[in-house]
Amino acid sequence: MEYEDKIKEAASAVKALVTVSDLRISEALTDTAEELLAEKDSVLEANQADLLKMDPSDPKYDRLKLTPERIEAMANDMRQVAWLPSPLNKVLSESVRPNGMRIRKVSVPFGVIGVIYEARPNVTFDVFSLCVKSGNVCLLKGGSDADCSNRALVAIIHRILSRRRINPAVCTLLPPGHEATTALLQATGQIDLVIPRGSSALIRYVRENARVPVIETGAGICHTYFDKDGDREKGRGIVNNAKTRRVSVCNALDCLVIHRDRLEDLPYICSKLAGSHVVIYADEPSLKALSGHYPESLLQPSTPEHYGTEFIDYKMSIRTVHTLEEALEHIARYSSRHSECIITESAKAAHIFERQVDAACVYTNVSTAFTDGAQFGFGAEIGISTQKMHARGPMALPELTTYKYIIAGEGQVRT
């Protein structure tokens, strides 16, 4: 079936999905999670076929790779989503006009949501679970890097949907070619919303070429500011976790900003990073502070391009500042408005940072690695929105709904 036909079939599945009860949806999601675990070996085999086509040194390799532990996590996330309260048909506001007309604002699905993503096969399950739970049909456009993995996962989804007598077209996987991307972005009247999830280049392409509405899930250029009143024990743990937990994800640390009064603590703060072979691009003051205390082979002087860069690798930059205000200026200049952190014991500094930093997620003494729908208690996420229209931060069930007004009366007419 050509991609145009697949898009049409997905659009036609919307009306039937609205009639499926939340209980049936929850049971289908639970069954899908169990089927994933039962078919773990075949999924890993398909994923291995994708991995063999990619250089292990490619930063996307870790994103692409599935393991038994990651498959278990995918199943757990789907189970969590399955039994979360439905976000649909909630009365968001209600009023009665002087003429007796009753107006209710009620949450409803978007309809058809297209998601374009790169080498992240786990996104396939996240998107499906969140979309179907919120009453939306999902059109998946994965990259060629993960095509074998995505097809294996969607085959599991379709098997359970058919068993539960739900139209499999509510989860439709498009071919990985560029023609399918173009068709998705141009499908006005059939697709209600497109969400790109991937590199800044992918997001820019979608924004510039889409004729349907887009919600951007932006690249993560994340900073952590170690304040003059920061606790160095907290700082060492947070910096190491934010940088090394998983370098290929968008919430990973890219730039450590440090107050010059705390440069003597910098070797201690960075000490764990050496064990993960993190390359540090340091400005002159921080380079001086680290010299002789951090492996010389991993320590390089910074250049302007090292700031405002999403490394997606075991690399980070360091910038020294004289004041909190200078730190805020640096972050404002280079941030992608994803996740930013301050390490401080000063309530005043934390308050200023929280108020002035313009980002979807602002942390005090907490690793940016927590910017994740599951970690926020949302079950999963469809992406981290860095824009301000409609949704911001981890997009989960509530963010996949819009609303309509329902008006009832007793024959009122307008004069």
N, C-alpha and C positions, 0 to 999 in steps of 0.2 A: 504494500500500500504506500503510495506517495505521501510526502509530508503534508501536502495540501489536504488530502483526504483524511489524514490522521487529525489534523487541526479541526476540520469540520466535525468529525465523529466525536472528538473531545467536547466541542462546544455543544453538541446535541445531547450530551450526557448530563448537562447541568440540571435540567428540570427533574429528571428521575432521582438524582442524588438528594435533592432537597426533601424528597418524600421518605428517604431512608431514616429510620429512627436512630437516635444517638446510641441506644443500646446495641443495635446491630453494627454500627460503625465501631464501637468500642470492642465488641467481640471479634470483628474482622481484624482489627489492629492487633489484638492479643494473639489471635491465630497466626497472623503474619510474623510476629516476633518469634513464636515457637517454631514456625516453619523455617525461618532463617537459621535458627540454631540446629535444626534437624538437617538442613542442607549446607551446613558450614563448610564441609570439605569441598563441595562443588563450587561454592562461592570463592573459596581460597584458591582453587585451581584456576578459575576464570581470572581472578585478580593477578595470579602469577603470570598468566599470559600477557596481561597488560604491563606488568613490571618488567618482563623480559625485553620489552620494546623501549624502555626508558633507562637512561644512564643513572646509576645509583647516586652520582654526585649532583644530579639535577635537584634543586630545592623542592620541586614538586613531587619527588619520589616518596618522601615521607607522607605527604598528603594522600598520595595514591595508594599507599600500602595498607592492606587489611591484615589483621592478625586475629587469632582466636579471641584475644582480649578485646580488641576493637569491635569485633562482631558481637560479642556479649554486651558491650556497651551500647551498640546500636539497638539490640533487642530490648535492653532495659529502658532506653529512652522511649522506644515505641510503646512499651507497656505503660510508662508514666503518662504519656500523652493520651493513651487509650482511655484512662479513667479520670482524667481531669474533667472538670465541669465543662459542658458545652458553652461556647461563647455566643451561641445563636439565640435569637428571639428574646434577648434581654431588654427590658424596658430601661433605656438610658435616662429618659426624662419623661415627664407627663404633666400636662396642664389642661385646665378647662377654661375656655374663653368666656367672656361675659355673655355671649349669645348661646352658651351651652355646648358649643362644639368642643369635643375632647380630642386632644392631640397627644400622640405617643411617639417617641423616638425609639426605634427598635433596631437591634443589631441584626445584620443579615450578611450572607457571604458576598464576596466580590463576584464570583461566578467561575471564570476560567483564569487561572494564574499560570503564566509561563515563567519558568526559572531556567536561566542559562548559567551553567557552572563548568568548572574545569576539572582537574584531576582530583575530585573528592567524592568517591563512590558513596561514602556515608551520607552525603547530602541527599542522595536518592531516597533513602528511607526517612530522613528528617522531613523533607519536603512533602512526601506522600502522606505521612502520618499527620502533620499539621494541617495540610490542605483538606484532606478528607474529613478530619475531625471538625474543621470549621466550615464544612459544607461546600468546599471549593474543588473543582476539577483541576488537576495539575498537568501541565504540559512540560515535560522534562527535556532539556536540550543539554546533554552532557558533552564533554569533549572527547575527541578520538582517543586520547590517552587512556581513558577509563571505560571504553566502550564495552569490552568483554565483561567487566565487573558490573556495569550498569544494566546490561541485558540480563545477566544472571539474577540480579536483584529484582528487576521488574518482572521477570518470569515467576518468581516466588509470589510477588504481590498479585499478579494476575491469577495465579492458581487459587489463591485464597479468596479473591474477590468473586471469581466464578463459583467457587464452592458456597459462598455466602449469598449468591444470587444478586450481586451488585455488578453493574456494568464495568468491565475491566477498563473501558475507555476513560474512566475517571482518573486513571493514572496512565498517561500516554508518553512513551519515550520516542522522541524524534531521532532521525539519523544524525550522526555526528558531524556531517558536512556543513560548510558555510551556507549552502543554499537553504537548509532548514532554519538556520539562524535568521536569514533575511526574511523568509516566509513568516516566522514567528513575530518578528518586529514589525511587519507590515500588515498583520492580520486584524485590521480595524473591524469592529463589529463582531468579532469572534473571540478575541482575547481581551480581558478586562484590565489586566495588569501584568507587567513583566518585571522580574526581579533578577538582576545580574549578581552573581556571586563568584568573585575571583579577583584577578589582577586589576590594577588601575587601568591598564590598556583595554581589557575586556569591558570594564564599566564605562570608560570613555566612549568606546565604540557603540555600545548599546544606547547611551545617552544621545549620541549624535545621529543615530540612524533609526531610532524607534519612532513609529507613528502611533503607538499605543502608550498609555501611561506607564511610567517607570518609577520604581522606588530603588534608590541606590543603596547597596550595601558596600560601603567604601573600603578602600585599603586601610590597613591599620599601621600608621606611623605613631608608635606609642612611646611616651616619655615617662621617666620616673625622676622626680626632683628630690634630692636629699638635702633637706633644709639645715640651717645652722643649728637647729634644736632637734635634729633627727637622732634616733636611737640606732647606734651602729649595728647592734645585733639584729634588730628588725630589718635594717637596711641590707645587710649581707644576705639574709634569707630571702627577702622580697626580690632583690635584684637578680639573684641566681635563679629563682623560680620563674620570674617573668621572662628572663632571657633564655633559659635552657630547658624548661619543661617540654616545650615542643616548638622548635624555631619556625616551623612552616606555617603556623597559624597566625591569624590577623591580630591577636591580642598579645603577641610576643613583644618584649621590650626592644626598642631600637636605639634609644638615646638616654643615657644617664646624665642628668643635670645636677651639679653639685655646688653647694655654697663654698666659696674659697676658704672660709674659716674651718672647714672640715676636711681639707685636702689630706691632712695627716692620717685620717681614717680611711682614705680611699684604698690603700693596699689591702686592708682588712675587708672592706666592703666587696672588693673584686676577687678576693682570694679563692672562692669556690669556682669562679668562672674558668680559671686555668685548667681545672680538671676536665672541663668539657671542651677545651681547646678553643675558647672564644677569642677571636681577633678583636682587639680594642683599637679604635681610631681616636686618639686623645689629643685635645688641644694642648697648648704649651704648658700651662700650669699643671694639668693632670698628668701629662706625659712625664714631667719632672718628678711628680709625687710617686708615680708607679715604677719609674726606672730603678732597676735593681731589686724590685719586689714582685714583678710580674714577668713571666717569660719573655725575653726580648724578641723571640721569633713571633710572638703573638701581639706585639705592641708596636703600633705605627702612629706617626703624626697624622692628625686629621686634616682634611681639606674641605672646602665649602660643600662639595657634593656628598659628604658623609652625613650632613644634617638634612633632614627631610627625606631620608631614604628608608624604605621598608626593606630590610635586608633579607628576610626569609632565609636566614642562614645563621651560623654561629659567629656572628659579627655584631658589634655595636659601637656607637660613638659616645664620647664624653665631652660635655661642655661645662666649663667653670664659670660661675656667675658671682657677683658681689652682693646681690640682694635678691629677695623674693620677687621684687618687681621686675628685675632683669630676667629671672627664671620664667616669669609669666610672659614676658615679651618674647623670649626664645620659643616657648611652647606655642604661643599664638601664631608666630611666623611659620613654624614648620609642622604643626599638628595637622593630622587628617581628621581631627574631631571624632576620633574613635574612643580611645581609653587613655587617661592620664592619671598619674599618681603623685602624691606628696608623702614623704616620710618625715614626720615631725612630731614632737611632743608638745608643740605650741598650739593651743586651741585657737588663738588668734590667727596664726599663719594658716592653719587648716581651713578656718572659716573664709579667709580671703581667697585661698586657692579654690575652694569649692564654689565660691560665688563668681569668680572671675574667669575660670577656665571654661572655654566653650567646647565641650565634648559630650558625646552621648553617655559616657560613663566616667565619673570622676571619683578617684579613690583616695582615702587617707589611711596610710599604714596597711595597705592590702595589695597583693600582687594583681597586676592587670590581667593575669591568666584567668581570672574569674569572669571575665566578660564572655559569657556563654549562657545560652538559654537554659540548659539543664542546671547549671550552677545557680541560676537565679530562681530556680523552682518552677520553670516554665515547661519542663519535660524535654524540650528540644528547641531549636530555633531554625528559622528559614534564612537567617543572615543577621548581621549587625548593621542597622541603618545608621548612617552618619549624616543624614539630612534632617530637616526639621518639619517637613510637611507630612502629615498623617502619622508617621511612625519614626521613633528614634531609639537606638540601642537594640538589644536582642528582640527580634520580631518573632512572636509566638502566636498563640491562638487569638487573643484579642486584636492583634495588629493585622490579622488576615480577615477581618470583618469590616464592613462599612455599615451604614445605617440607612433606614428610610423612615419617613413619617407616615403614621397611620392615623387617619382622621375619621371620627365617627360623630354622628349627630342624629337629629330627629326631623330632618327636612329643611334645615336652614338654607336660605338663599341670600346672596349678597346684593345689596342695593347700590 
